[in-house]
Amino acid sequence: MIYSLRRKFILISTISVFSVLIVIFAVMYVMNHMQLNHTMDTLADAIVSNDGVFPRHDKGGRPFPSGGAPHMDIITKETPFSTRFFTVWLGADHQIVKVNVESVFSITEAESQEYVDHALGKKCERGWVSDYRFCVFQSGNQTAIVFVNGEMNRMMSNRFLLTALLTLVGSGMAVLLLIISISKRAVYPAAESYEKQRQFITDANHELKTPLTLILSDLDIVESEVGKNEWLDDMRSEGERMRTLINQLVTLSRMDEDQANLSIAPFDLSGAVLDTVSEFQSLAEERKKHLTAKAEPSVEYCGDEGLIRRLLTILLDNAVKYCDEGGSIEVMLYRKRRPVIKVENTYGNVDSLKLDRLFDRFYRGDKSRSFDGSFGVGLSIARAIAKNHHGDIAAYKKEQTIGFKVELK
């Protein structure tokens, strides 16, 4: 049990930590991308404001002060010499009229046409073409495009992101190792509590079964001497109920073990479903309830046939017991990627049910009914059987109907 708890603790903690790290990296990526675009757009805007060339003086004709251009804190006196860009002016037919490639070495006037075509093809005012950030603007009666080289900026941005990613992954792995190292101690109180509960059930089984067997045996002797009567029948009924409860608790305790003793073998699941339905047919008719089954033929499954039949028995017993008088019960078996079993029954008080609690131990959904001999343990056993087969069981409701869906893997 402690192994199972440790595994769940490590899995949940790992998912939580790495989810947070992914969110942090995503925020860093977005902010870094926005900052890169802002930097490049600021440079482009400075060129656009000066009609396609980099300004070396402010609007008053004075050189930029040592602090840089007003309202452009990334531009300094050295920026015009470190910024690689070229500007293209276009005619009405988008053909190049004029090109300024004085501030770039790798682009010729002929090659600039390809960049223009890509920029115009994006149909937006700003964007990226290869390593160049472009900005489309109006220069008098002409359309112009300025291309600012952002190769170094992008390289620095990518290096920053790579460093951040490696740092976050390293931090995540360190936290994971820490989680693994403390997991045993973290789950120990829960594991100890469960072990005490399991030991209590085992001890109760041994301590109660022997006197219960003696009581029922003595009842047989008394009944043979004095004959049957109402009081003896009540005592026998309560004794049998107590024996059933003990057996159910022991079964549930065993099913909760990490390595349940399953007899895995392939079997005909369709036949198992139809057999179980057939066993409940007379009981349903006796209680004036209509039981039908729709089972896809020849559905094979590899699992513990005895436990799967018990799961079916629990669901059908629950359906017959709680189905409205004169109502209907429907059992379905079909295969999609995996076998699916559904058991539905009409139930007028379905809106009062708390579906998330139906599988809790000793929970009885309908408290308004008189005691019917159930203990609220059956569905817990059904869930344990499904989980031991790596499957899932869930309750659902619709108009005047409660249903249970079992997916086996």
Secondary structure by P-SEA (a helix, b strand, c coil): caaaaaaaaaaaaaaaaaaaaaaaaaaaaaaaaaaaaaaaaaaaaaaaaaccccccccccccccccccccccccccccccccccbbbbbbccccccccccccccccccccaaaaaaaaaaaacccccccccbbbbbbbcccbbbbbbbbaaaaaaaaaaaaaaaaaaaaaaaaaaaaaaaaaccccaaaaaaaaaaaaaaaaaaaaacaaaaaaaaaaaaaaaaaccccaaaaaaaaaaaaaaaaaaaaaaaaaaaccccccccccccaaaaaaaaaaaaaaaaaaabbbbbbbbcccccccccaaaaaaaaaaaaaaaaacccccbbbbbbbbbccbbbbbbbbbbccccccccccccccccccccccccccccccaaaaaaaaaaaacbbbbbbbcccccbbbbbcc
